Amino acid sequence: MTVANPRSFDRRAWLTLAVVAGGLFLAVMSTTLISVALPTIGKSLHASPTDLQWIVDAYVLVYASLLITGGVIGDRRGRKGIFMLGVSLFGAGSLVSGLAPSVGVLLIGRVLQGVGPALLIPGSLTIIRATFQEPRRQALAIGLWSMASGLSLAIGPALGGLIVSGLGWRWVFEINVPLAVVLLALAARFVPRIRSRPAHSRFDWLGGILATTSIAALAYGIIHGQVAGLTSPSALAAFAAGIVALMAFVTWERHRHEPLVEVSLFLQPAFAAANGAALIVFFAFVGSIVYFSQYFQLVQGRSPIAAGLDVSAIGVAFALASPVSGRAVGRVGPLVPMLGGLVLAGGATLALLHLGPHTPIGSIWWNFALLGAGIGTCLTPMTQTALSAVDTAHAGMASAVHNSLRQIGQVFGVAVLGLLVYAHLPSGGSAGGRLDPTQGALFVDGLHTALWVSGLALLGAAAVVAAVFSFQRTKGTEATTTQTRASKRPTAPTRAIPIRSGFNRDFSGPCSQATSA
């Protein structure tokens, strides 16, 4: 059963958007809530800095590793059912995490939690694309969907602080359980059944195993490298395994009749640039948020709720900028908002280098707001560009690839930036309460290094995006000139067939090719 024309069911279409955006909201909020709760969890469960790192990364690692597989399963088995399964697993993992008596059990719960978004996130974007087929409405819908991330960033840290201060850290997880139940009920009522590929088509299990192994091994290597060293035998072995699995995956997929991922998509400059930029954005952005929250608690000694409120300007600006960016994409195309957002976010990140151990929030909140606005502006065109590269039948795959790279960026961001932030701190210095002045200064020095890396990475991504779109525009102009010259030659009369670019202003995508005049 496919979705009918969304213009005939406008109210139902927006209710569908609200439900799938709610799934994204829960998935992202799980990260923002826990960023504020980490110091308290460390005290309660006697967790080391490495334990705290894994409590964050176990969720995102599983999430990122299984996204591609989850997206393709949704393409074949139906997006609604897989979306609801993802919500159910997320709720179950939240319950296990909230009841955990030890770090080990908490990590098991986080792993189970991570499977949920890997199933529900790719399906949610596919559902949006099938429901909102008119290009400008689709861009606006994706902007509103992205706004769910901003809302979770806006209220997540403050809500997390309020929960930790009033109810205890366990409710940071347990609050997800009733929310997941409500979301399941709404999904059963309002999310349509969409199946664009035959259910009997063969699933590429080897491709799924290779993709999961590659992502998991590379992420594990960098996370484990924080403890054992990036050049330790165990970390190098993980890197080698990840690279070998990645090479095998690409080779296997190129020769598959029904591949898990159409690797040839990365030969399209705009698709490759949008996905690469998304990886860098999440590397720089999400990793920074985790350590901003810890800075306010560990260095300045602020309460969890105060720390959450301090960083909320990032999420508020993100939430406000996302739908505006969606409208801009529908009108002027992806380049201006994507490039402008990257430059704004990179500049705002570097502007935070004046942050010190005693810097008041009143002097830096505007930096946070500009950072959030920049990220909110650039993410919608990145997502829309990635989705426009394929037809609806493979939208789950494109969505999964895009979201996988975003989450890989998040894993690497938390791990790499954490390595820089804690580079000079003694082991165990972050698991307890407030750092002493000497350790606080070392934390800030490490945070400055992380901000340099993040800011320059965002500006570098902007430069690459500008170069790629400039190259594509030049090639498009050359092709048009060649066609014009050819059309002047005397030929037999033929019917005119207008060709629409795969990445034009309305994002019709390569699936909207020739139409009769």
N, C-alpha and C positions, 0 to 999 in steps of 0.2 A: 504494500500500500504506500503510495507516495503522497506528498503534501500537495493540496490543491493550491490554486492561485492565492497567495497571501493577501492580495487586495480584496478578496471576497470575504476574508475572515480576519479583518484587521485587529479586532480586539483579541481574538485567540492567538494571533501571531505575537502580539506584545506580551501576552501572558506566557507564551512559550519562551520568549526571550527572558522574561523575569525568572523563570524556573531554571533555565540552563545557566544564566548569570549567577543565580544563587549557588549552584554547584561550584563555580569558579571562586565565588566569595568564600565559601567554606574552605576550599583547598588552600587559598592564599592566606586566609586568616589563621590557619594552623601554624604557619611560619611566623606571622607577626606576633601572635599571642605568646608563643614560646620564646621569642627573642627577649621579651621583658621578664619572663619567668626563670630564665636560666640561672641567675645567681641564687634564687631561692631553692630551685631544684638541687643545685650543687650542695647547699647546706643540708637539705633534708635527706638526700640519699648518699651523702658523702662522696659526691662525684668529683673526679679530677677534671682538669681542663680538657683532656682528651675525651673523657666521657661526655662532657657537655657538647664538644664538637660533634661527636657521633649522634647525640640526641637530635641535633639539627640536621646532620647530613644523612642519617639513615632514611629519613622520610623522603628527602629530595633525591637521594641516590636511587631508591626503588622507583620513585615517581618518574625520573628521567629515563631510567633503563628500560622501563616497560611501556613507555608512551607509544613508540612506533608499533609494537605488537598490539597494544590496546586499540589504536586507531584503525588498524587493518581488520582486526576482529569485529569492530563495530561496523565497518564497511560490509562485511559478509554476513554477520549475524543479526543485524538490526541495531540502529543507534539508540533507540529508546531503551531496550532491554539492557544493553551494555552500560548505558548511562545510569540506570537504576541499580545495576549490580555494583558499579563504582561507588555510588552513594552509600549503599549498604555496607560495603567493605570499609569505607572510610569511617562510618559510624561504629562498626565493630572494633576497628583499631583504636579509635578514640576511647572506647570503653575500657579496653585492655590497658591503654596508657594511663588512664585516670586511676585505675585500681592497682597499678604496678607497685609492688613492695620493694623493688630493687632496680638498679640501672639496667640489668639484663632483661627483666620483664618489660621495662619501659621501652627498650630498643625493639623488642618483638612487636609491641603495640605500634611503634612508629613505622616499622616495616609494613605491617598490615594496613596502616593508614595510607602509606605511600602507594599501595596498589590501587586504591580508590581513584585518585585523580588521574592515574595513567589510563583508566577506562572512561571516566566521565568527561575529561577536558577535550580530547579530540572529537568525541561525539557531540559535544555542545556546539563547537564551531561548525560542524557539518550540519547540524540541525538548523543553525542560524542561516547558513547559506541556502539550504533548501527552502526555508520558510520565507526569507526575504530575498527574492530573486531580482527585484529591480535594483540596479547598481547603487544609486544614491541611498536608498533605504537600507541596503545591505551594509554600506559603509557606516551609516549612522548606527545600525544595530550592532556592528562590531565595536564601534566606539563606546556604545552603552555597555556592551559586554566587558570591554576593557575597564570601564569605569568601576565595575565590581572589584577589580584588583585595587583600584585607588581607594574605594570605600573601606576595604579591609585594611589597607595600609593606614587610612585616616583614623579609623576607630579601633583597629586591632591593638596597637600598643597601649592606648589609654584604657581600653576595655580589659586588656591583659593585666595591666597594673591594678585596676580596680578589683578584678577577680582575685589576683594573688594577695592583695592587701586585705580583702574582705572575706574570701572563702577559702583561700589556699591554692597552691599551684595545681592541685589535681583537677580542679574545676576548669582549668585552661583546656583540658582535654574533654572532660565530661560534658561541657556545655554543647559540644558538637553532637552528642547523641540525640537529644530531642530535636535539634535543628535538622539532623539527617532524616529523622522520622517524618517531620513535616514536609521536607523537600521530596521525599519518596511519594507521599500522598499527592502532592501537587503534580509531580511528574506523571504519575499514573493517570491523572485527570486531563492534563493540558498538553503534554508532549506527544506529538504525533508519531506514528510508526513510519520509519523511513528505511527503505532498503533499496539501494541502487545497484548492487552487484548480486549475482546469483548466489544463493545460499550454498549451492553444491560446489562452487568453485574451490579448488584445492588451496589450502593455506600453506604458505611457505614457512614451515616449521624451522628448517635449517637457517633460513634468513633471520627469523625471529631470535633464534638462539645466538647467532653470530652478532646481531645488533645489540642484544642485551649484554652479552659477554664483553663486547668492545667498550660500551659506555660504562659498565660497572667496573671493569678492570682499570680503565684510565682514571675514573673518579676515585676508586679505592687507592690507587697509587699515590695520588696527590694528597688525599686525606691522611693515609698512613705515613706519608713522607714527612708530615709535620712532627711526628713522634720519632720515627726511626731515621729521618733524614731523606731528602729527595734522591740522594745517590746511594742509599743503602741497597743491598742486594734484593730485599723483599720489594721495595718500591720500584726498583728498576725492572724486576721480574713482572710486576703488575703492568708497568708501562709497555713492556715488550709484548705481553699477552694481549693488551688492548689494541696495540698497533697491528699485530698479526691478525687478530679477529676482524679489525676494521678492513684491512686489505682483502681478507678472504670474503667478507661480506660484500664489498664492492664488486669483486670478481664474480661471485656467485649471482648477484642480482643482475648483472649485465647480461647474463646468459639465460635468465629465467623467462619463460613465456608469460607467467603471471607473478611478477616480482613483488616482494614486500614493499620496496621503495623503488620508484623510477629514478635511478641515479642520474639518468640523462638530464633530469630537471636542473641539476646543478650546473649544466652547461649554459643555461639561460642566465645571463649576467644579472638581471634584476632579481630573479629568484634567489640566486646565490648571495647577492649583496644584502637583500632583506633578511635572510636567515642568519648570515654571519653577523650583521649588525645587531640582531635580536640577541644572539649569544653574548655579544660584548655588553649590551645594555644590562642584561641580567647579571652578568659577571660583576659589573661595576656598581649597579644599583642595589640589588638585594643584599649582596655581601656587605655593602656599606651600612645599610639599615641595621643589620644585626649588631655591628660594632658601635654604631651611634648609641643604641640603647644601652649597651654595656658601658660605654664611656660615661654616660650620665649617672649610672648606678655605681660603678666601680671606682671611677676617678673623682666624681663630684659628690658621691654619697647620697644621691637623691633616691627617693622611694620609687618602687616600681610604677605606681600610677603617675608620679611626676615625670619619670623618664618617658613613659608612654605619651603623655601630653606634649613633652618637649619635641618629639619627633613627628607628632601628628600633622604638622604643617606640610610635610612631604606628601602624605596620603591625601590630604584635603586638596592640594593643588593638582595632584595626579587625577583625582576623581573629577575635578572641574574641567581639566584640560582634555580628557579623553573624548567626551561627546563632541566638544568643539572641533577637535581634530577630525572626528568622523565626518562632520559636515564639510570641513575644509577639503578632505580627500575627495568627497563626492563632487566638489565644484572645481578644484584646481589640480587634482591628481596627487600622487604620493610624494613627489620630490620635495616640495616646499615644506610641508609639515615634518617629513622625516628628517630632512637636513637641518631645519631650524630647531627641532626638538633635540637632536644630538648635540648641536653646538651649544644650546642653552644649558643642557644637562652637564656637558663637559666643563663649561665655564663656571657654573655654579659649584661643581665639585672642587675645582681648583681654588675657588674663592674661599672654601672652608679651611684652607691651609693656615689661616690666622687663628684657628681654634686652639686654645690652650687649656691647661688643667682647671683654670678658674673662670673661663669665658662664660658670661651670663647668656641665657637663652635669648634675651632681648636683642642681642647683637648678632645673632646668627639665624633667627627663625626665617628671615627673608631668604637666606641662602638655601635653607631646606625647601621653602616654597618654590623657588626657581628650579631647584633640582627636580622636585615632583612634577612641576609643570612641563619641564623639558621631556621627562620620560613619558608622561601621559600624552604628549603631543606626537612623539615619534613612534610609539608602539602600534597605534591603529593602522597607519599606512604600511608598516612592516607586515602585520598580519594579513591585511587585505591583499598585498602584493603576493604573499606566499600562497594564499588560497586561490587567487585568480590564475595560477599557473596550470591548474588541472580542471577536468570536468567534475561534475557533481559525484559521479560514481567513485572517484578516487579522492574526494575531498577529505575523507578521514585520514588517508595516508599523508596528504600534504599538511593537514592540521597537526598530525602526530609528529611529523618531521620538524615542523616549525616549533611546536611546543617542546619537543625533545631538546632542541638546541637551546631554547630559552632556559630549560631546567638544567641542562649541562652547564650553561653559563652560571646559573645560581650555585650549583655544587662547587664548581671551580672557584667562583667568587668567594664563597664562605671559606673555602679551604685555603686558597692562595692569600687572600687578604688577611685571614686569620693567622697564617704563617708570618706575615709581615707585622701585624699588630702585636703579636706575642713573641716576636723574635728575640727580644732582650729580657723578657720577664722570666724569673725562675719558675720551675715546674710547680704547679699547685697554686700560683699566685692569683688566679682568677676564680677559683672555685669557692672561696669564702666570701667575706664581706668586702668592705671598701679597701682599696689598695692604699698602702702608705704613700707619702708624698714622693719618695724616690721611685717606687714602682709606678705610681700614677704618671710621672713624667716620662718614664720609659714607654708606658702604654700610649701616651699622646704622640711620642716620637714615632712609634710604629704606626699609629693611625695616620700621621702625616705621610709616611711612605705609601701606605695603602691608598690615600687620596690622590697622590701623584700618579700612581699606576692607573687608578680608576678614571681620573680626569683625562689623562692623555689617551687612554684607550677609547673613550667616548669621542674625543676630537679626531682620533685616527679613523674611527668608524665613519664619522661624517665625511672625512676626506675621501675614503674609499667609495662611499655611496655617491658623492658628487662626481667622482671620476667615472664610475660605472654608468650612471645615467647620462653623463655627457657623451661617453663612448656610444651608448645605445642610440642616443639622439642623432649623433653623427652618422652612424650606420643606417638609421632610418631615413635620413635625408638623402644619403647616397643611393639607397634603394629606390626612393621616390623619383630621384633625378633619372636613374637608369630606366625606370618604367615609363617616365614621361618621354624620354628620347625614343624608346622603343615604340611608343604609341603613335609617334609621328610618321613611322614608316608605313607605307601602303600595305594593308593586309585585307584579307577577306572579312566581311562584316561578321561580328560576333556579339553575343549578349554581354553587356557589362555586368561584372560581378564585383561589387565593392568588398575589399578585404579590410578587416578591422584588426588593429594591432593587439597582441596579447597583453600589453601593459599600457593601454591608452588611458585617457582620463576617467572613463567610466568603469574601468576594471572589468570589461566583459570577459577577459581571459581568453586563452588560446582555444577554448572549447567553443567560442562564438566566432567561427571563422567565416567562410563565405556564405552569403545569403543572396538570393535572387534579386535582381534589381526590379 
